[in-house]
Amino acid sequence: MTQDPVLRVTVGVDTHKDTHVARAKDHLGRRLGPAKIVPTTPEGHRELLAWARSLGEVEAFGVEGTGSWGAGLARYLAAQDVAVIEVSRPNRQARRRHGKSDPADADAAASAVLSGDAAGLPRSGDDMVEMIRVLRLARKTALKARTQAMNALQAAVVTAPDELRESLRALSGTTLVHTCARLRPGQLTSPTAATKAALHSLGARYESLSKEAARLAASLGQLVVKAAPGLVAVFGVGTDSAGALLVAAGGRPERLHSEAGFSMLCGSSPVQASSGKITRHRLNRGGDRQANAALFRIVLVRLRWDQATKTYMARRTAEGKSKRDVIRCLKRYVAREIYRVLSATPASQTTMADDAVA
């Protein structure tokens, strides 16, 4: 008498703020019972894994939103040595045909894992790169708020009473901030006093946000150098650009299957834009835009200070390439160089001309 084989289970999870909805399937794609709904708490995570294991041998979880609502679940499953696959949201055309529901989305997540359409690994979320990510988020919002404060400050100067406006309108940005932060409005008995109070508040806010951003930048610099000293050593890569590239990579070298995949992740891979007699590539407008901006900054630094990059730009423009197309080629080259550093593989002797895509 033969023993029944162990049922292999794949679970798809549609994540939300308060609840997760899961659907289990066997290796043939057949549903294993109704959908499971659990709260987004540690108890709910344990309940979900216990439910999946009660159905058979768990092969993988396909989780939507591993960088947002599903981050906690992904970390818990990884700590339990369960394979976690990052799943994108369902196809919109399929949603229009079949409708939208949480069990259907969970079902689609499980099917994507079984079919191999979803194969990406989530970011680790529990290492130094995660520390860099959250500090970058805090600094980004501080800088954005500082810009808003400056815009509001300059707008308030434009509409200020004549005498106050004339004393401030010729001041540069930094001087204007310092002057306004030191205004003493006194009692609010006139529009001039109220305007001084507003300018004082905006100026003090700008200075406070500048100090906050500087503190965060210093902390980020220390973390980035500690996390990837080899990356910071690359010509043209500063701590801000290195942080963006580390966050895009997710702190897990195994997520980077190839240098072409990393280039696509950073939005620097060439995209076919050929038609008729024209054969060409265009800029990739997808991928992680922060990482793409980091590559762009690195290219600009090299165009300013690196003679080999200057020579390459001159040669390709002489061949008829536009500056934008040459920068695209250079970003692709830099992405390849960064990939070698992040994956800790030895760099080859490939030349810049061979790396760039025509």
C-alpha positions in Angstrom: 0.0 0.0 0.0 1.5 3.3 -1.1 1.4 6.3 1.2 -0.3 9.4 0.0 2.2 12.1 -1.0 2.3 15.3 1.0 0.2 18.1 -0.5 2.3 21.0 -1.6 0.7 24.3 -0.8 1.1 27.8 -2.3 -0.6 30.7 -0.6 -1.5 34.1 -2.1 -2.1 37.0 0.2 -4.0 40.3 -0.5 -2.7 42.7 2.1 -4.6 45.6 3.8 -4.2 47.9 6.7 -6.3 45.9 9.2 -6.7 42.5 7.7 -5.0 40.1 5.3 -6.9 37.8 2.9 -5.3 34.6 1.9 -6.1 31.8 -0.6 -4.3 28.5 -0.7 -3.7 26.3 -3.8 -2.1 23.0 -4.4 0.7 22.4 -7.0 -1.9 21.9 -9.7 -3.6 25.2 -9.0 -6.7 23.8 -7.3 -8.1 25.9 -4.5 -7.8 24.4 -1.0 -10.9 25.5 0.8 -12.3 29.0 1.3 -10.3 32.1 1.7 -8.7 32.9 5.1 -9.0 36.3 6.7 -6.6 37.2 9.6 -5.8 40.5 11.4 -2.6 42.3 10.6 -1.1 41.5 14.1 1.6 39.1 15.2 -1.1 36.8 16.3 -2.8 37.0 12.9 0.5 36.2 11.2 1.0 33.1 13.3 -2.6 32.1 12.7 -2.1 32.4 8.9 1.0 30.3 8.9 -0.5 27.6 11.1 -3.5 27.5 8.7 -1.3 27.1 5.7 0.7 24.3 7.3 -2.4 22.5 8.3 -3.2 22.1 4.6 0.1 20.5 3.6 3.7 21.4 3.0 4.0 25.1 2.4 6.2 25.9 -0.7 5.8 29.6 -0.8 3.7 32.7 0.0 2.9 35.2 -2.7 2.4 38.5 -0.9 1.2 41.8 -2.4 2.6 45.0 -1.0 5.7 43.6 0.7 7.0 47.2 1.0 3.8 48.6 2.6 0.8 46.7 4.2 2.5 43.3 3.7 5.9 44.3 5.2 5.2 42.9 8.7 3.9 39.6 7.3 6.8 39.2 4.9 9.3 39.7 7.8 7.5 37.2 9.9 7.4 34.6 7.2 11.1 35.1 6.4 12.0 34.7 10.1 10.1 31.3 10.0 12.2 30.2 6.9 9.2 30.4 4.6 9.8 31.4 1.0 8.2 34.8 0.3 7.6 36.0 -3.3 6.8 39.6 -4.0 3.6 39.8 -6.1 2.4 42.8 -8.2 -1.2 43.9 -8.2 -3.5 41.9 -10.5 -3.8 42.9 -14.2 -6.4 45.7 -14.7 -7.8 44.0 -17.8 -8.5 40.9 -15.8 -10.1 43.0 -13.1 -12.4 44.6 -15.6 -13.5 41.2 -17.0 -13.9 39.4 -13.7 -14.5 42.1 -11.1 -12.5 43.0 -8.0 -12.6 41.3 -4.6 -10.0 40.5 -1.9 -10.3 36.7 -2.3 -9.9 37.1 -6.1 -6.8 39.2 -5.6 -5.4 36.6 -3.2 -6.2 33.9 -5.7 -4.4 35.8 -8.4 -1.4 36.2 -6.2 -1.2 32.4 -5.6 -1.6 31.8 -9.3 1.2 34.2 -10.2 3.6 32.3 -7.9 2.6 28.9 -9.3 2.9 30.1 -13.0 6.2 31.8 -12.3 5.0 35.2 -13.3 5.9 36.4 -9.9 9.4 35.5 -8.9 10.9 38.6 -7.2 12.2 38.5 -3.7 11.0 41.2 -1.2 13.4 43.6 0.5 14.8 42.2 3.7 13.3 45.0 5.8 15.3 44.2 8.9 18.9 45.3 8.1 21.0 48.4 7.8 19.4 49.2 4.4 16.0 49.4 6.1 17.6 51.9 8.5 18.8 53.9 5.5 15.4 53.8 3.9 13.5 55.2 6.8 16.0 57.9 7.5 15.9 58.9 3.8 12.2 59.1 4.1 12.4 61.4 7.1 15.0 63.6 5.3 13.0 63.8 2.1 9.9 65.0 3.9 12.0 67.5 5.9 13.4 69.0 2.7 10.0 69.1 1.1 8.6 70.9 4.1 11.6 73.3 4.0 10.9 74.1 0.4 7.2 74.8 1.2 8.3 77.1 4.0 10.6 79.1 1.7 7.8 79.4 -0.9 5.4 80.6 1.7 7.9 83.0 3.1 8.6 84.6 -0.3 4.9 84.8 -1.1 4.3 86.6 2.3 7.0 89.1 1.4 5.3 89.9 -1.9 2.1 90.8 -0.2 3.6 92.4 2.9 2.9 96.1 3.8 5.0 98.5 1.8 7.5 99.4 4.4 8.2 95.8 5.4 8.3 94.6 1.9 10.8 97.2 0.8 13.2 96.2 3.6 13.0 92.5 2.7 12.5 92.2 -1.1 16.2 92.6 -2.0 17.5 90.0 0.4 18.7 86.6 -0.9 17.1 83.4 0.2 19.4 82.6 3.1 19.6 86.2 4.3 15.9 86.5 4.1 15.4 83.5 6.2 17.8 84.6 8.9 16.3 88.1 9.0 12.7 86.9 9.2 13.5 84.4 11.9 14.8 87.3 14.1 11.8 89.6 13.6 10.0 90.6 16.8 6.3 91.2 15.8 5.2 92.3 19.3 1.4 92.8 19.9 -0.8 91.8 17.0 -2.4 95.2 16.6 -1.9 95.8 12.8 -1.4 93.9 9.5 2.3 94.8 9.7 2.6 93.0 13.1 0.7 90.0 11.9 2.9 89.8 8.8 6.0 90.0 10.9 4.6 87.2 13.1 4.0 85.0 10.0 7.5 85.8 8.6 9.1 85.0 11.9 7.3 81.7 12.1 8.2 80.7 8.5 11.8 81.8 8.9 12.2 79.8 12.2 10.6 76.8 10.6 13.0 76.9 7.7 16.0 77.1 10.0 14.7 74.2 12.2 14.0 72.0 9.2 17.5 72.8 7.8 19.1 71.6 11.0 16.9 68.5 11.1 17.8 67.7 7.5 21.5 68.2 8.3 21.3 65.8 11.3 19.6 63.2 9.2 22.1 63.6 6.4 25.0 63.1 8.8 23.4 59.9 10.2 22.7 58.7 6.7 26.3 59.3 5.6 27.6 57.2 8.5 25.2 54.3 7.8 25.9 54.3 4.0 29.7 54.2 4.5 29.3 51.4 7.0 26.8 49.4 4.8 28.6 49.7 1.5 32.1 51.2 1.6 32.9 49.8 -1.8 29.9 51.6 -3.3 30.9 55.0 -1.9 34.4 54.5 -3.3 33.1 54.4 -6.9 33.9 57.6 -8.7 31.0 60.0 -8.6 29.0 58.2 -6.0 28.2 60.2 -3.0 26.4 59.1 0.2 23.0 60.3 -1.0 23.2 58.5 -4.4 24.7 55.4 -2.7 21.7 55.4 -0.2 19.2 55.5 -3.0 20.9 52.6 -4.9 21.1 50.5 -1.7 17.4 51.1 -1.0 16.5 50.1 -4.6 18.6 46.9 -4.3 16.8 46.1 -1.0 19.7 44.9 1.0 19.6 41.4 -0.6 22.1 40.7 -3.3 20.1 37.6 -4.3 17.3 39.9 -5.5 19.6 41.1 -8.3 19.5 38.2 -10.7 21.5 40.0 -13.3 23.0 43.4 -14.2 20.3 43.8 -16.8 17.6 43.2 -14.1 19.3 45.7 -11.9 19.4 48.2 -14.7 15.6 47.7 -15.3 15.0 48.1 -11.6 16.7 51.5 -11.8 14.9 52.5 -14.9 18.1 52.7 -17.0 17.6 49.8 -19.3 17.0 50.8 -22.9 13.5 50.3 -24.3 12.8 49.4 -27.9 11.2 52.3 -29.8 11.6 51.1 -33.3 9.0 51.5 -36.1 9.2 51.0 -39.8 12.7 52.0 -41.1 13.7 53.5 -37.8 15.6 51.3 -35.3 16.2 53.0 -32.0 15.9 52.8 -28.2 14.3 55.3 -25.9 14.7 56.3 -22.2 13.0 53.9 -19.7 10.5 55.8 -17.7 9.8 52.9 -15.3 11.7 51.5 -12.4 12.8 53.1 -9.1 12.9 56.8 -9.9 15.1 57.7 -6.9 17.7 55.2 -8.1 17.4 56.5 -11.6 18.0 60.0 -10.3 21.1 58.8 -8.5 22.5 57.3 -11.7 21.8 60.6 -13.4 23.7 62.5 -10.8 26.7 60.1 -11.0 26.8 60.6 -14.8 26.7 64.4 -14.4 29.6 64.3 -12.0 31.6 62.1 -14.4 30.8 64.4 -17.3 32.2 67.3 -15.3 35.3 65.6 -13.9 36.1 62.3 -15.7 38.0 62.7 -18.9 37.1 59.2 -20.2 33.4 60.1 -19.8 33.9 63.5 -21.6 35.7 61.7 -24.5 32.9 59.2 -24.7 30.3 62.0 -24.9 32.2 63.8 -27.6 32.6 60.6 -29.7 29.0 59.5 -29.5 27.6 63.0 -30.2 29.9 63.2 -33.3 28.3 59.9 -34.4 24.9 61.7 -34.4 23.6 60.7 -30.9 21.7 63.3 -28.9 23.0 64.3 -25.5 20.0 62.6 -23.9 20.7 59.3 -25.7 24.4 59.4 -24.7 23.4 60.1 -21.0 21.0 57.1 -21.3 24.0 54.9 -22.5 26.1 56.2 -19.6 23.5 55.5 -17.0 23.3 52.0 -18.4 27.0 51.7 -18.0 27.0 53.1 -14.5 24.2 50.7 -13.5 26.4 47.8 -14.7 29.3 49.0 -12.6 27.1 49.5 -9.5 25.7 46.0 -9.9 29.1 44.5 -9.8 29.8 46.3 -6.5 26.5 45.4 -4.9 26.7 41.8 -5.9 30.4 41.6 -4.9 31.3 40.0 -8.3 34.7 40.8 -9.9 34.5 43.6 -12.5 35.3 42.5 -16.0 37.5 44.5 -18.4 34.5 45.6 -20.6 35.0 49.0 -22.1 32.5 51.8 -21.9 31.9 51.6 -25.7 31.0 47.9 -25.4 28.7 48.5 -22.5 26.7 51.3 -24.0 23.7 50.3 -26.0 23.5 52.0 -29.4 
